[in-house]
Amino acid sequence: MKPLTFAQLKCINTIISKQKISKETKELIIGGFTAGRSISSRALYYEEAAAVIKHLKQNDPNREGSEKMRRKILYYAHEMGWQRLKNGKLVADVHRVDLWCLQFGYLKRKLDNYSYQELPKLVSQFESMYKHYIKSL
């Protein structure tokens, strides 16, 4: 079995910290995904770590709010013509939005890497750009 990556370990620990999950709860979660083999996140295999990350992200109490703000940014992108064809339908070009966020976003990260607390400022920043785009028409 392939061991977990450093990025996975960092992601797990970051999510646990942000969600303020206790040490005991963390050990229960890890123990559940390893079938009792270990309670340490460092002992996870790659596939187990991926499953833990998915589980933790789904249980994020701010997930819905974050997704709503991300959809707002994608709406503005779509309205500005940042689109691509997917399955015969025009959708917002997420890759282009990510490139914009990396270059102009205040934290220089991809859209999905902004937390719930960081997204309002990014939405405001993107909204300003959208308003500027509308005025230039």
C-alpha positions as a LaTeX table, in Angstrom:
\begin{tabular}{lrrr}
\hline
Residue & $x$ (\AA) & $y$ (\AA) & $z$ (\AA) \\
\hline
Met1 & 0.00 & 0.00 & 0.00 \\
Lys2 & 1.13 & 3.49 & $-0.85$ \\
Pro3 & 1.82 & 5.79 & 2.15 \\
Leu4 & 0.06 & 9.14 & 2.45 \\
Thr5 & 1.71 & 12.23 & 1.03 \\
Phe6 & 2.92 & 15.21 & 3.03 \\
Ala7 & 0.22 & 17.31 & 1.32 \\
Gln8 & $-2.48$ & 14.91 & 2.53 \\
Leu9 & $-1.14$ & 14.98 & 6.09 \\
Lys10 & $-1.03$ & 18.77 & 6.04 \\
Cys11 & $-4.57$ & 18.91 & 4.65 \\
Ile12 & $-5.93$ & 16.56 & 7.32 \\
Asn13 & $-4.26$ & 18.50 & 10.13 \\
Thr14 & $-5.41$ & 21.86 & 8.73 \\
Ile15 & $-9.03$ & 20.75 & 8.45 \\
Ile16 & $-8.96$ & 19.24 & 11.95 \\
Ser17 & $-7.51$ & 22.47 & 13.32 \\
Lys18 & $-10.00$ & 24.73 & 11.49 \\
Gln19 & $-12.97$ & 22.62 & 12.57 \\
Lys20 & $-11.62$ & 22.51 & 16.15 \\
Ile21 & $-11.87$ & 18.71 & 16.30 \\
Ser22 & $-10.63$ & 17.33 & 19.62 \\
Lys23 & $-7.72$ & 14.90 & 19.83 \\
Glu24 & $-10.05$ & 12.12 & 20.99 \\
Thr25 & $-12.45$ & 12.67 & 18.08 \\
Lys26 & $-9.54$ & 12.78 & 15.64 \\
Glu27 & $-8.28$ & 9.46 & 16.98 \\
Leu28 & $-11.75$ & 7.95 & 16.61 \\
Ile29 & $-11.99$ & 9.16 & 13.01 \\
Ile30 & $-8.52$ & 7.86 & 12.09 \\
Gly31 & $-9.17$ & 4.58 & 13.90 \\
Gly32 & $-12.39$ & 4.15 & 11.96 \\
Phe33 & $-10.72$ & 4.65 & 8.59 \\
Thr34 & $-7.83$ & 2.31 & 9.46 \\
Ala35 & $-10.17$ & $-0.35$ & 10.89 \\
Gly36 & $-8.43$ & 0.04 & 14.26 \\
Arg37 & $-4.93$ & $-0.43$ & 12.85 \\
Ser38 & $-3.83$ & 3.01 & 14.06 \\
Ile39 & $-5.09$ & 6.25 & 15.58 \\
Ser40 & $-2.29$ & 8.39 & 14.12 \\
Ser41 & $-2.85$ & 10.30 & 10.89 \\
Arg42 & 0.81 & 9.68 & 9.99 \\
Ala43 & 0.09 & 5.93 & 9.75 \\
Leu44 & $-2.61$ & 6.36 & 7.10 \\
Tyr45 & $-2.23$ & 4.91 & 3.64 \\
Tyr46 & $-2.82$ & 7.10 & 0.61 \\
Glu47 & $-6.36$ & 5.80 & $-0.03$ \\
Glu48 & $-7.29$ & 6.05 & 3.66 \\
Ala49 & $-6.01$ & 9.62 & 3.82 \\
Ala50 & $-8.06$ & 10.55 & 0.75 \\
Ala51 & $-11.17$ & 9.08 & 2.40 \\
Val52 & $-10.48$ & 10.94 & 5.67 \\
Ile53 & $-10.06$ & 14.24 & 3.81 \\
Lys54 & $-13.31$ & 13.68 & 1.91 \\
His55 & $-15.12$ & 12.84 & 5.16 \\
Leu56 & $-13.76$ & 15.88 & 6.99 \\
Lys57 & $-14.64$ & 18.25 & 4.14 \\
Gln58 & $-18.20$ & 16.93 & 3.99 \\
Asn59 & $-18.63$ & 17.60 & 7.70 \\
Asp60 & $-17.45$ & 21.21 & 7.46 \\
Pro61 & $-20.21$ & 23.37 & 8.99 \\
Asn62 & $-19.29$ & 26.26 & 6.66 \\
Arg63 & $-19.25$ & 24.17 & 3.47 \\
Glu64 & $-22.60$ & 25.44 & 2.18 \\
Gly65 & $-21.68$ & 29.07 & 2.79 \\
Ser66 & $-18.33$ & 28.60 & 1.07 \\
Glu67 & $-19.94$ & 26.94 & $-1.94$ \\
Lys68 & $-22.47$ & 29.75 & $-2.22$ \\
Met69 & $-19.67$ & 32.35 & $-2.37$ \\
Arg70 & $-17.71$ & 30.28 & $-4.90$ \\
Arg71 & $-20.83$ & 29.98 & $-7.07$ \\
Lys72 & $-21.24$ & 33.76 & $-6.94$ \\
Ile73 & $-17.71$ & 34.20 & $-8.28$ \\
Leu74 & $-18.37$ & 31.63 & $-11.02$ \\
Tyr75 & $-21.61$ & 33.46 & $-11.90$ \\
Tyr76 & $-19.69$ & 36.71 & $-12.39$ \\
Ala77 & $-17.09$ & 34.86 & $-14.49$ \\
His78 & $-19.83$ & 33.36 & $-16.63$ \\
Glu79 & $-21.44$ & 36.78 & $-17.11$ \\
Met80 & $-18.09$ & 38.20 & $-18.28$ \\
Gly81 & $-17.81$ & 35.50 & $-20.92$ \\
Trp82 & $-15.29$ & 33.35 & $-19.07$ \\
Gln83 & $-16.91$ & 30.20 & $-20.39$ \\
Arg84 & $-16.08$ & 26.87 & $-21.92$ \\
Leu85 & $-18.13$ & 24.15 & $-23.51$ \\
Lys86 & $-18.79$ & 21.11 & $-21.32$ \\
Asn87 & $-21.10$ & 18.34 & $-22.48$ \\
Gly88 & $-22.66$ & 20.69 & $-25.02$ \\
Lys89 & $-23.35$ & 23.36 & $-22.42$ \\
Leu90 & $-21.57$ & 26.64 & $-21.68$ \\
Val91 & $-20.21$ & 26.69 & $-18.13$ \\
Ala92 & $-17.92$ & 29.07 & $-16.24$ \\
Asp93 & $-14.24$ & 28.47 & $-16.97$ \\
Val94 & $-12.97$ & 27.47 & $-13.53$ \\
His95 & $-9.40$ & 27.18 & $-14.81$ \\
Arg96 & $-9.44$ & 30.82 & $-15.90$ \\
Val97 & $-10.94$ & 31.86 & $-12.54$ \\
Asp98 & $-8.16$ & 29.92 & $-10.77$ \\
Leu99 & $-5.53$ & 31.69 & $-12.87$ \\
Trp100 & $-7.09$ & 35.05 & $-11.97$ \\
Cys101 & $-7.15$ & 34.12 & $-8.27$ \\
Leu102 & $-3.50$ & 33.07 & $-8.41$ \\
Gln103 & $-2.47$ & 36.32 & $-10.08$ \\
Phe104 & $-4.85$ & 38.91 & $-8.60$ \\
Gly105 & $-6.58$ & 37.28 & $-5.62$ \\
Tyr106 & $-5.50$ & 38.84 & $-2.37$ \\
Leu107 & $-4.03$ & 35.56 & $-1.05$ \\
Lys108 & $-2.73$ & 34.30 & $-4.44$ \\
Arg109 & $-4.47$ & 30.89 & $-4.17$ \\
Lys110 & $-6.82$ & 28.88 & $-6.35$ \\
Leu111 & $-10.52$ & 29.46 & $-5.70$ \\
Asp112 & $-11.08$ & 26.16 & $-3.87$ \\
Asn113 & $-8.19$ & 26.88 & $-1.50$ \\
Tyr114 & $-9.88$ & 29.92 & 0.06 \\
Ser115 & $-11.56$ & 29.21 & 3.38 \\
Tyr116 & $-15.00$ & 30.34 & 4.47 \\
Gln117 & $-13.49$ & 33.26 & 6.40 \\
Glu118 & $-11.33$ & 34.35 & 3.43 \\
Leu119 & $-13.97$ & 34.11 & 0.69 \\
Pro120 & $-15.99$ & 37.29 & 1.43 \\
Lys121 & $-12.99$ & 39.49 & 0.63 \\
Leu122 & $-12.30$ & 37.52 & $-2.57$ \\
Val123 & $-15.97$ & 37.82 & $-3.61$ \\
Ser124 & $-15.77$ & 41.59 & $-3.08$ \\
Gln125 & $-12.57$ & 41.76 & $-5.09$ \\
Phe126 & $-14.08$ & 39.74 & $-7.96$ \\
Glu127 & $-17.30$ & 41.75 & $-7.80$ \\
Ser128 & $-15.29$ & 44.97 & $-8.19$ \\
Met129 & $-13.65$ & 43.57 & $-11.29$ \\
Tyr130 & $-17.07$ & 42.52 & $-12.63$ \\
Lys131 & $-18.49$ & 46.02 & $-12.04$ \\
His132 & $-15.51$ & 47.50 & $-13.84$ \\
Tyr133 & $-16.15$ & 45.08 & $-16.73$ \\
Ile134 & $-19.82$ & 46.15 & $-16.90$ \\
Lys135 & $-18.89$ & 49.86 & $-16.93$ \\
Ser136 & $-16.44$ & 49.28 & $-19.77$ \\
Leu137 & $-19.19$ & 47.86 & $-22.01$ \\
\hline
\end{tabular}
